[in-house]
């Protein structure tokens, strides 16, 4: 697509004066403070109340106009300032026409009567109007307004040089400066607003990425759990005809079908795991997945980071061991993340971990005291992974995902006396399974 030329842009200028902004909200409508939103109305009202009588007095007393024409022109130059709060470009058309008419009827006034073609009161109101335009209209419209103002003022000064004096140059310079300053402030405000919106979007994307990373990690870990069971099924189905004598051919064929299906499923899971593993984890981790029996080692590890942790495992939990693999792994990871948060956010604080079983569910509770100078304990989630307790760095996000996976419950929050509490309840039997 061909970019517009200078001639095309110049042809657009007149059309921009006939196309006001579709935004009809008051100026500063997005300001956070109510007094800022009311400021344009207040300034416009003060200008109208102040400039209207001054303009009438100046036009009648200094420029020699009769009372009725002076009042009509003064009203046309001041009252539209109220309209400028919402529709500055239509207000400009009215005030510009009234200013031109005033200049035409006062051109014969004595040179000492006052500045011409811009009486002082008219210029003050016009500058407010230009500021309103700069905050609302497009750059093309602002350029067109300034060109009309400059050419009209310079043309009148050139035609009536003896009457004009130095007032036209002041009006043109002040008008251009007002438009430029207002346009710059508007651009800065829009840039800050867009930056704030982008920060919100980035924060949401970071949260989603964290969630997806944690789900991918859980999927990789659960692959090992499921793959173990699928391998057992494959071996048992393959060896059944040799272990069980007298099997009918139909049963042997059924076992062969089961073994083939299990091998196929295991292969699909391995291919899925290859997709889930990132490039930085090129070699598969063949370390056995940790569980409840490894919590003692985890407590010793975080002690090296300055966190004194005490582990209590109820006798009823010992009776349930071994737990289902998914539950066993999730218990370890939840405790690991909770202790990693203590190391990050409450270094040096004491922590207590307790495991209890009740009503077919396992209750995990991790409580930490508030460290010196740390308010609220270790409740936050993000940050870099802590060497002493190698969590995922996703904190509460990872805990919630693991609890959701097992149809459990998670309760976290700061304690009134300081510190933080993490409590999770996991069904010992995952949904759809039977107790082993």
ChimeraX attribute file (.defattr): number of C-alpha atoms within 10 A of each C-alpha:
attribute: neighborCount
match mode: 1-to-1
recipient: residues
	/A:1	3
	/A:2	4
	/A:3	6
	/A:4	8
	/A:5	9
	/A:6	9
	/A:7	8
	/A:8	10
	/A:9	11
	/A:10	12
	/A:11	11
	/A:12	14
	/A:13	18
	/A:14	15
	/A:15	13
	/A:16	20
	/A:17	20
	/A:18	12
	/A:19	13
	/A:20	18
	/A:21	16
	/A:22	9
	/A:23	11
	/A:24	12
	/A:25	12
	/A:26	18
	/A:27	23
	/A:28	18
	/A:29	14
	/A:30	12
	/A:31	11
	/A:32	9
	/A:33	10
	/A:34	11
	/A:35	10
	/A:36	15
	/A:37	16
	/A:38	15
	/A:39	14
	/A:40	22
	/A:41	19
	/A:42	14
	/A:43	14
	/A:44	22
	/A:45	16
	/A:46	12
	/A:47	19
	/A:48	20
	/A:49	12
	/A:50	13
	/A:51	22
	/A:52	21
	/A:53	16
	/A:54	15
	/A:55	22
	/A:56	23
	/A:57	18
	/A:58	19
	/A:59	25
	/A:60	16
	/A:61	14
	/A:62	15
	/A:63	23
	/A:64	17
	/A:65	19
	/A:66	12
	/A:67	13
	/A:68	11
	/A:69	15
	/A:70	22
	/A:71	19
	/A:72	12
	/A:73	20
	/A:74	27
	/A:75	19
	/A:76	19
	/A:77	28
	/A:78	29
	/A:79	21
	/A:80	22
	/A:81	28
	/A:82	21
	/A:83	18
	/A:84	25
	/A:85	25
	/A:86	23
	/A:87	24
	/A:88	27
	/A:89	26
	/A:90	17
	/A:91	23
	/A:92	23
	/A:93	15
	/A:94	16
	/A:95	25
	/A:96	19
	/A:97	14
	/A:98	20
	/A:99	21
	/A:100	15
	/A:101	13
	/A:102	23
	/A:103	18
	/A:104	12
	/A:105	14
	/A:106	17
	/A:107	16
	/A:108	12
	/A:109	17
	/A:110	12
	/A:111	14
	/A:112	10
	/A:113	16
	/A:114	18
	/A:115	16
	/A:116	25
	/A:117	28
	/A:118	21
	/A:119	19
	/A:120	18
	/A:121	20
	/A:122	21
	/A:123	19
	/A:124	14
	/A:125	21
	/A:126	22
	/A:127	18
	/A:128	20
	/A:129	27
	/A:130	25
	/A:131	20
	/A:132	26
	/A:133	30
	/A:134	25
	/A:135	22
	/A:136	28
	/A:137	21
	/A:138	17
	/A:139	16
	/A:140	17
	/A:141	24
	/A:142	24
	/A:143	18
	/A:144	19
	/A:145	24
	/A:146	18
	/A:147	15
	/A:148	14
	/A:149	18
	/A:150	19
	/A:151	12
	/A:152	17
	/A:153	23
	/A:154	19
	/A:155	13
	/A:156	20
	/A:157	20
	/A:158	13
	/A:159	11
	/A:160	15
	/A:161	12
	/A:162	9
	/A:163	22
	/A:164	22
	/A:165	14
	/A:166	12
	/A:167	19
	/A:168	23
	/A:169	15
	/A:170	11
	/A:171	22
	/A:172	19
	/A:173	12
	/A:174	15
	/A:175	23
	/A:176	20
	/A:177	15
	/A:178	20
	/A:179	25
	/A:180	18
	/A:181	15
	/A:182	19
	/A:183	22
	/A:184	14
	/A:185	14
	/A:186	15
	/A:187	14
	/A:188	12
	/A:189	13
	/A:190	12
	/A:191	12
	/A:192	12
	/A:193	13
	/A:194	12
	/A:195	12
	/A:196	12
	/A:197	12
	/A:198	12
	/A:199	12
	/A:200	12
	/A:201	12
	/A:202	12
	/A:203	12
	/A:204	12
	/A:205	12
	/A:206	12
	/A:207	15
	/A:208	12
	/A:209	12
	/A:210	19
	/A:211	17
	/A:212	15
	/A:213	16
	/A:214	21
	/A:215	18
	/A:216	17
	/A:217	16
	/A:218	19
	/A:219	16
	/A:220	21
	/A:221	18
	/A:222	17
	/A:223	16
	/A:224	20
	/A:225	17
	/A:226	15
	/A:227	18
	/A:228	14
	/A:229	13
	/A:230	19
	/A:231	16
	/A:232	14
	/A:233	18
	/A:234	22
	/A:235	13
	/A:236	15
	/A:237	20
	/A:238	18
	/A:239	15
	/A:240	15
	/A:241	18
	/A:242	11
	/A:243	10
	/A:244	9
	/A:245	8
	/A:246	10
	/A:247	13
	/A:248	9
	/A:249	10
	/A:250	9
	/A:251	13
	/A:252	19
	/A:253	13
	/A:254	12
	/A:255	20
	/A:256	18
	/A:257	15
	/A:258	17
	/A:259	22
	/A:260	15
	/A:261	15
	/A:262	21
	/A:263	18
	/A:264	14
	/A:265	15
	/A:266	20
	/A:267	13
	/A:268	12
	/A:269	17
	/A:270	16
	/A:271	11
	/A:272	14
	/A:273	18
	/A:274	16
	/A:275	12
	/A:276	16
	/A:277	16
	/A:278	11
	/A:279	9
	/A:280	6
	/A:281	10
	/A:282	9
	/A:283	10
	/A:284	10
	/A:285	11
	/A:286	7
	/A:287	6
	/A:288	9
	/A:289	16
	/A:290	16
	/A:291	19
	/A:292	21
	/A:293	13
	/A:294	13
	/A:295	19
	/A:296	13
	/A:297	10
	/A:298	20
	/A:299	23
	/A:300	16
	/A:301	17
	/A:302	22
	/A:303	18
	/A:304	12
	/A:305	17
	/A:306	14
	/A:307	24
	/A:308	17
	/A:309	21
	/A:310	15
	/A:311	15
	/A:312	12
	/A:313	15
	/A:314	12
	/A:315	11
	/A:316	13
	/A:317	18
	/A:318	15
	/A:319	10
	/A:320	13
	/A:321	11
	/A:322	14
	/A:323	20
	/A:324	17
	/A:325	19
	/A:326	22
	/A:327	23
	/A:328	20
	/A:329	21
	/A:330	25
	/A:331	26
	/A:332	19
	/A:333	24
	/A:334	25
	/A:335	26
	/A:336	23
	/A:337	26
	/A:338	30
	/A:339	32
	/A:340	29
	/A:341	29
	/A:342	31
	/A:343	24
	/A:344	24
	/A:345	22
	/A:346	27
	/A:347	20
	/A:348	18
	/A:349	21
	/A:350	19
	/A:351	23
	/A:352	17
	/A:353	21
	/A:354	16
	/A:355	21
	/A:356	17
	/A:357	21
	/A:358	12
	/A:359	7
	/A:360	12
	/A:361	17
	/A:362	23
	/A:363	21
	/A:364	21
	/A:365	22
	/A:366	24
	/A:367	25
	/A:368	29
	/A:369	24
	/A:370	25
	/A:371	20
	/A:372	11
	/A:373	8
	/A:374	15
	/A:375	16
	/A:376	22
	/A:377	28
	/A:378	30
	/A:379	22
	/A:380	18
	/A:381	20
	/A:382	16
	/A:383	13
	/A:384	12
	/A:385	18
	/A:386	19
	/A:387	13
	/A:388	20
	/A:389	25
	/A:390	17
	/A:391	21
	/A:392	22
	/A:393	20
	/A:394	22
	/A:395	26
	/A:396	20
	/A:397	20
	/A:398	26
	/A:399	24
	/A:400	17
	/A:401	19
	/A:402	25
	/A:403	20
	/A:404	13
	/A:405	17
	/A:406	18
	/A:407	14
	/A:408	20
	/A:409	15
	/A:410	19
	/A:411	11
	/A:412	15
	/A:413	16
	/A:414	19
	/A:415	15
	/A:416	8
	/A:417	10
	/A:418	15
	/A:419	25
	/A:420	26
	/A:421	22
	/A:422	24
	/A:423	19
	/A:424	22
	/A:425	22
	/A:426	25
	/A:427	19
	/A:428	25
	/A:429	19
	/A:430	17
	/A:431	11
	/A:432	5
	/A:433	9
	/A:434	8
	/A:435	9
	/A:436	7
